[in-house]
Amino acid sequence: MAAEIGGHRERVAVAVGHASRRVEPGADELAASLLGFPSVVGVERYRPAPSVGAHTGPRAFGVFCYPAPG
């Protein structure tokens, strides 16, 4: 997952979220690894609403990226 996001040619901002504390270490590891890519200008962390975890399961975490401003 990190290689796919970090491999972008253009500069990107990234957000990593996790549904529960059980998967927080995996989300932490992903966020830290993304900071090592030159195309990643920043990583935001977020915690989705409980309704997201109810639909995806308590072990869900994910990432999305968008073009970096400027």
C-alpha positions, -999 to +999 in steps of 0.1 A: +000+000+000+028+024+009+047+018-024+015+024-044+009+058-027+045+068-024+053+059-060+033+089-074+053+112-097+034+143-085+035+156-050+007+142-028-008+148+006-019+116+024-044+107+051-043+075+071-072+064+092-081+034+115-113+021+129-101+009+162-072+008+186-065-028+176-052-017+142-037+016+153-001+001+152-006-009+116-019+025+107+011+041+126+035+020+106+019+029+073+019+066+081+056+065+091+066+046+060+048+071+038+068+099+052+099+083+036+088+089+001+099+121-016+065+126-033+046+126+000+046+161+014+026+153+046+005+127+063-027+135+082-042+110+107-079+106+113-103+084+131-135+076+112-168+078+129-180+046+146-205+040+119-176+034+094-162+007+117-196-008+120-198-013+082-162-022+075-153-040+107-132-030+137-099-040+121-102-017+091-077+010+082-070+028+050-053+056+032-062+081+006-041+107-012-048+139-031-026+164-050-006+185-027-014+222-027+009+246-044 
